[in-house]
Amino acid sequence: MIKSTLFHFLIIPPLIYFCILLQFSYFEEPIFGAVGPIIRTSYGKLEGFQYIMTNGERANVFLGLPYAEPPVGQLRFEKPVPVAKWKGVRQAKKLGNICFQQSYRRLMVGPGEISEDCLYMNIHAPAKRSPNPEGYPVLLFIHGGGFVSGSANYFNYQNISENFVSQGIVFVTINYRLSAYGFFSTGDEVARGNYGYWDQTRALKFIHDIIADFGGNPNLVTVSGESAGAASTSALSLSPHSNWLLHRAITFSGSQYSNFANYSQVVTASLQLATAVGCSGSSQQMKSCMKLKTADEIRNGIFKIGPGRDEFMGIMFNPTIDGEFLPAPADQLVKTAPKIPYMAGVTDAEGGFSAYFDLPEMFTPFLMPHMWSNLTAAQFKNYLWNKFITGGYENDISLKSSVIWKVIKFYITEGAPNQTPKELIARYIDLCTDLFFALPVYQEVQDKVAAGMPSYMFLEEYHNPIMSAPFPVRGAFHGNEMPYLLGAFFPNLDFTFDDNDKKFQRDLISAMVSFAQTGTPVVSGKRWDPVTKEHPNRYMSFDTNSQMKDGFLKESMDFWLKDVMGGADIDMLRETIAAGARRPQK
């Protein structure tokens, strides 16, 4: 097998704590006030509210808990500071602020004010005491959005309670800093970046401090997420600053191996942003100046330098290997990380998201609506030559030519023999699915198996037709599971669950709950075998009749890992296909 260092280059880039846990590991029955339950924590008292679930039981819901001091003023571009204790009873019945977005539009962020003061947490827990004296399993879910948009406010407490709390899970969601606010970097010790990852780590520490007060077990924490939230989950499981804080990990459509979680040009983009808002000089001078700017001035600066407006996957402010939170590439960190159970997968048509949705804050789609009925093979090939695959090959045209012709042969000549517009669109979606999602997830799973971590792989192969109805090629697009898990529908694509939807939802939730409880996923009573060195390609197919299968996207994985990466010069792959895809068209 080709090691993940090669994949990375191609695709882009103590005793004191135990005592603290003992001190706060008891569960105190909630004190019911006139309005809602009151919980005592080491930081202060919190009053939430109750939701009566359809099974007749109650969920205690606490919204808008601050887990860190507001990262404003002199705390901007700094690691999060633990929140100070408060006096009296803090009301926890309203969602906290949403973190500043890269976009001026409110893209799937939910209700709430947008502010830099946004480091808030929501806790949903069973009201009754756990039969286990250690408490209920805890599941922290991290939202996606390409590290530039999104919010936990988009997830409603009713769905969370019905799907997870009803099954004995303490479910936690958080907001964390995004875009330049969360990932600005000068490339040195002045501003290393990855503040969004530090926020998530601070949230995990806060959970360990207080979750027993809500009936949760601080020693049984599962972290999960979708897209950027999945990459975050992967990073948290690998970083030495966070990997001791979680005990299971579940990822949907993302990995720290993914190109959007490894952007080598963050420093360049940060310098461009500083210039755009009138800051210059040394790293310290630049950072000090940036702290004096308003949040809107920074967002205007991001817009001015062009946050991917003419680029594919052109997200400029992403995580990066900073020498601290990520002291080394993911494939190296996995070798020394704790051997926690890992469950990871993708949808069968992730690329439909990048093919169809016009989100200039993140990328400009190749397939605009006017092309759906007349896309030609020549246009597809031209796109590959001039935009999709450019980085790292300027000094070796023969290598670029070799890679592109292999891609053309696999995805167009052989993959779309009739070369109809619909066939070509389907292969473009396959290309994006394989390269940006499936391949990094697959490679992380293989590396974790090699490192001795119990790992389980899945593929979502069911979708409600309404989810892709407006488009010529259909499938389970990126984010396919979100309506089923958290009631998070894409705008204007909501639907009422039919029997097939309910079966798919049942299987997804069954797997997550059983995995959080035991570390071994069970799908509605069905056994799920782990990936092993002897069986590297087996996976759970999530469908209306979910079942184990073998050969996870085998043709595509073999193509990239053997045909492309197997014969490439590693030095020529440091500037990656995905990095090249960020470059503007000439």
N, C-alpha and C positions, 0 to 999 in steps of 0.2 A: 504493500500500500504506500502511496505517496504521502509523506508526512505533511502535517498541517503548516509547517513553516513555508513550504512551497505553495500551499493553498493561500496562505496569508499574503504572500508576495503577489500571487496572481490576482486574487480578488481585491486587493488594494495596494490596501495596505493590507488569666492567671488565677490564684487563690482569692485575691481581693474581689474579683468579679463574682466568683462563686458565692462568697459571703453575702454580697449584695443580693444575689438571686435568692438565697435562703431567707434574707430579711424580708423580702417582699413576695415570697412565693405562696403565701396563704391566700385563700379566696374568701372574701367577706360578702355575705349576702347583701344585695342592694338595699338601700334605705329608700323606701317609696315615699316621696313627697307628694304634694298636692298635684303635681304635674307629671313627674317622671322619676325614674330611679336615680339615686345619688350614689356615686362610687367615690371612695377615698383612695387616692394614689399618693405616692411620695412627693408629687409635685403640687397637689392640692385636690380639692373636691370637684367633681364634675356631675352635672345634672343632665341627663339625656331624656329620651322618651321611649315608649314601648310600641311595638308593632305586633298585632295579633296575626299570626300566620294561618294559612288555610287548614293546617293540622290542629288548630286550636291552641297551640303553644305560643309563648310570647318571646319576642326578640328584644333585647335591650340595644338601643341605637344611640350612639354618641357621635355627633358630627362636629367638624371644625376644631379638633384638638390641636393646639400648636405643639409641634415636636422639636422646634428650634426657634431661636430668636429671629425676628424678621431680617432677612439678608439685604438690608438697605443701608444707604450712607456708607460709612466706613466698613460695613460688613459685606458690601457688594464685592464680588470676585474673591471671596474668602471662604474657607471651609465653614460649615454651619456651626453655630454656637448653641450649646444646650439651652433649652428654654428655662427661664427663671421660674421659681415656685410662685404660685399665686395665692392670695388670701381669699377667704370666703368660698362660695360655690360658683364655679364658672359654668355658664350655660353652654351646653353642647347639643343644641337642637337645630343649628343652621350650618350649612356647608361653608367652609372657609373660602378665602379668595382663590382665584385661578391664577396660576403663574403667567407672567407675560409671555405672549405668543410671538412667533416670528411674523405671523400674518396679521393684517388689520381686520381680517374676517374672523368670526367666531366659528371655527371648524370643529364641531363635535366636542365642545368643552362643557356643556351643561350650564346650569344657572350659577350666578355668582359674579362678583366684581373681579376684574383683571388687575392684578397688582404685583409688585415685587414682594410684598408681604404675603407670602403664599405657602409657607411650609406648614401645611395642615394635614391632619390624619382623620380618618373616619373609622370607627370600630363598631362592628355588628356582632352581638354575642347572644347565646341562649340565656334566657332569664333564669332558668332553673339550674341548680348546681349539677356539675358533672358527676356521673357515677364513679369516675376515675379520680381519686384524690389528687392526682397531679394536674388535673384540668383538661380542658378540651384542646385538640390540635388547633394550631393557629395557621392561617393562610394570608399572607400579604400579597396583594395583586397590584402590579405596577402598570400604569397605562402606557399605551404607545403613542405614536405621532411623530416618528422620525427624529426625536429629540428637539423638535422645533415647535410642536403644537400638542394639544390634547390636555385632558384633565380627568381626575377621578370624579369630578362633579358630574360627569356624564353618566355615571353608574348609579342607578337608584337603589335605595335601601330595601324596597319591596322585593325586587328580584334577588338581591343578595341574600335576604332573609329566607325567602322561599326555597332558593336553590342550595344554599350552603348552611346557614344557621339552623335550619330545620333538621339538618343531618349531623348536628353536633360539631360545627366548625365555627371558630371565632374568626371572622373575616375582616381584614383590614385593607384600606386603600389610602393612598397618599398623593399629594401633589409635590412636584420637585422642579427645580429651576431648569429652564429650557433655553435653547438657542444660545446666543452670546451671553445671556445672563447666567447660564449654567455651564458653558464650555469655552468661554474666552480664555486664551492662553498666550503668554509671551514666550513660551518655550523654555523658560528657565524657572528658578526657584521663586521669582517674584509672583508669577501667576501661572501655575502649572496647568490649570484647567480642570476638567472633570468634576466641577462643583455639583453637578446634578447627581453624579455617582456618590459623592460625599453626603449629599442630602439623603439619599436612600439608605446609606450606611447609618447616618444619624437616626433615621426613622427606625431602623432595626434595633439600635441600642435603646431607643425610647420604648419600643415594644417589649424588649427584655426587662426593662425597668418596671413597667406598669401592667403588662397584660395579665398577670396572675390576679390582679384586682378585678378583672373583668371575667374571670373564670378560665382564662387561657393558660396553656402550658408553655412557659418561656423556653423549655428545652425540647419543644417539638414544633418548630416553625418552618413552614414551607413557603418559599417565595416563588411567585409565578408572574407572568406578564405576557403581553402580546406585542409583537413588532419591536419597537424600541424598548418596550417593557420587557420583552423576552431577552433582548441583548443585554439589558440591565441585569436581569436575573442571572444570565450567564456570567457576566462580569462580577457580580456579587459572590457567586459561587467560586470564583477563581482568585480574586484579590485577597492578599494576606490581611488587609484591613477589614474585611467583611466576611470572609468565608467561614469563620468560626461562629457566626451569628445565625446561620441557617442550617437546616437539617435535611431538607429535600428541595428540589428545584423542578419547576414545570415551565417549559417555554412553548409559546405558540408563535411560530413564524419569525424567529430572530435568534441571533447568537452574537457573542463577542467576536466571533470569527467573521461576521457579516461585514460587508464593505461599509455600510452606513454607521457601524460602530467603530470604525478604524479609518479616520480621515487624517492623512499625514499633512494636509495643508491647513489645519486649524490655525496655526501660528500666522501663516500668510494672510488668511482671512481676518484674523484679529488685528493685525497691523493695518490692513486696509480699512477696517472699521474705525480704528483709532484715528487714522488720518481723516476719514470722512466726517468725524465729529469734532475735529480740530485738536486732537491730542498727538503729541510727538515727543521726541527725546528718548531718554533711557527707558528701560522696562519699568522702573519704579516711577519715573515721571509720567509715563504714559498711563500706568494703572491709577496713579493718584488723580490725574486729570479725568480719567474715565469715571471715577467715583463721584465726581462733581456734576456729571451730566445727569439730566433727568432720564427716567426710563423711556419716555417717548423719544427723546433725542437719540438714544441708542437704537431704538427700533427704526427710527427714520434713517439712521446711518446704515443699518442692515439693508433696508430697502434701497438705499442709494447705491450701495456696492453691488446689488443684484443678487438676492438670495436664491440662486438657481433659476432665475427667470428665463434664461435662454440655455439651460443646461439640463441634461438628464440626471436624475438623482443628485441634483446640485445643492445638497444640504451642506452649508459651509461650517456650521458650528456643531461638531459631534465629539464624542469621546475620542481620546487619543492615548497612545502609550506615553505616559507622562513621567515615568521613572519613579513614581510614588504609589498612587492608587493602583496603577497598572505598571509594575516595575519591569515587566517583560511582555512579549507577545503572548496571547492566550494559549497557544500550543505549548509554550514552555511552562506557564503557570499551572496548567492542568497536571503536570507531573508531580507537583508538591502540594496540591490542594487536597483538602479533606475528602475522603471517599464517600460522598453523600449520594443517595439515589437520585437519578436524573431521568426526566421524562420530557421528550422533545419531539416536535413534528411541524409539519407545514400543511397547507391546503394544496389541492391538485391544480389550482390555477391562480397562484399568488399574483402572477404577472398581469392579470386582468385589471388590477388596481392601477398599475403604472401605464397600462395601455390606454385606458379609457378616461380616467378621471383627470380633469383639468385643475391641478393644484400648483399654481406657479410658485408658491412658497417653497415647494419641494422639488418639483421638476416640471418640465414641459413635455406632455405626452407626444410620442412619435405618431400615434394613430389618432389624429383629429377626426371628428365625425365625417367630414367630407371625403376622407380616404377609405372609409369602411367598405364601400362598394367598388372601389377601383384601385386598391393597393396592388402594385406590381412587384415582381421579384427584383426588378432593377432598382426600384425605390428602396426595398429592404436591403439589398446589397450595398447600395450607395450609403445608406445610414450606417451600416456596419463599418465601412471603410472610413468614413469621414467624421463619425461622431461616437459610435458605440465603443470602438476599439481603437484607441489612439495612443494612450499613455505608455511611455517606456520604450517605444519602438522607433523613435525619431532617428536613432543612430544605427538601427538594424532593420532596414526595410524588408529584408528577406525573412526575418523572423515574424514581423508583422504580417507579411503576406502569407506565410505558412499557417499562422494561427487563424487568420480571417478565412482563408480558403477551407480550412477544416470546419470552421463554424458554418460557413455557407453550405458546404457539402452536407453536414449533419442536419442542419435546421431547414435548409431550403431545397437543395437538389434531391436529397434522399427523403427528407422529412416532409416536403410538400411537393410531391412529384407532379401534381396537376397545376400547381401554382395559381390556384384561384384566390381571390382576395380573402375569402373566409379561411382557407387553408393556411395562407401566409400569416394572417392575424393569429391563428391558433398557434403557429410555430413561434411567432414573436412572443406570445404570452408564455409559451414553454421556455423560451430562452431566458426571459426575465425571472420566471419561477425557479429555474435550475440555478442560474448564476448568482442571484441575489439572496435567495432564501434556502432552497433545498440543499445545495452543495455545502454552504457553511454549517448548516444544522447537522447534516450527515457527517461531516468531517469532525465536528466537535464530539458527537456521539462516539465515533470510532476512537478518537483520542482518549475519551473518558473510559471507554471499555478497556483500552490498552493499559490505562492507569489503574484499573481495578475498581472502577465505579459501576455499580449496578445501573444500567441504562436501558431505557425503553423508548422505542421510536414509533411514531404514528403518522398517518396521512389522512387528512379529511377529504373524503370522496363524495360527500353529500352536500347539496345546497338546495335551498328553496328556489324554485325558478324565478321568483320575483326579484331575488337578489341580483340577477344578471339579465333580467328580461329586456332592458333597453339596448343590449349589446348583441352584435352578430355572433360572437362566440361566447358560450356560457361555461360555467364551472364554479367551483368553490373559490371565490376570490379572497384576497388578503383581508383578514378580519372576519372571515366567514362565521367563526364561532361566537363572536361577541354578542349578537342578539340572544343566543341560547344560554350563555353563561350569565350575562349581566344586563340583559335588556337593552344593549347599546346597538341601535339600528343605524345604518347609514341614512342620511337625510333623504326623505322622499322614497325610501325603499323599505318601509316597515310592512309587516304582514302579520296575519293571525296564524298561529301554529296549527298545522294539521297533524294527523296521526304520524306521518313520517318525520315531521319536525320534532314531535314529542319523543319519538324513539331515538333520534340523533341526540337530542338534548339529554335524555336519560343516560345514554352511554357516556357522553362527555363528562357529565357531572359525577357519575358513578366512578369513573376512572380517577378524576381529581380528588374526590373525597376519600376513596380507599387508599390512594397513594399518600395523601396527607396524613392519614391515620396510621398506616403500616409501612409505607415505603415500597409497597408492591401493588401496582394498579390492578384492579379487577373491573371488567367491563360488564356490568349487569349480570354478574355471576360467571362470566367467561374468563378463563385463564389468559393472561397476557405474558408471553415469554419474553425475557430480556434479550437484548442484542448481545452476542458473544463473538469471540474471535472466529469460532467455527460457523456461526450464523450471523454474519455482519449486516445482512440486508433484510432481516425479518422485522415486521412492523404490524401494528394494529391498524386495520382499515376502519375508520369511523364512517359508518353509513347507516342505513335503516336496519341493516342486519350486520352489525360490526363483527369482524372476525380477524384472526391472525392470517397474515399473508407473508410471502417471501418475495424478494426482488424489489426493494424500495427504489423506485425510479431508476432501475438498474442501467438501462441503456444510456441515460443522461449522465449518471454518476460515472460510469465507465468511460464515457466520452471525455469528460473533463479531467478525471483523475489519471487516466491512462493515455488517451490519444493526445490531449493538449498538454497537460502538465507533465506527463511522463517523459516527453522529449524536449522540454524547454530548458534553456539556460537560466538558472536561478537569478543570476545577476541582471538579466534582461527583464525580469518580471517584477522588479521592485516598484516600478511605476505600473500600476495594474490596469487591467481592462476596465474595472469599475472606476478607477481614478480618471482614466482617460475619458470615460463616458461623462465626466463632469465638465469637460471643457466645452466652451461655447462653439457652436458651428461657425465655420469660417464663411 
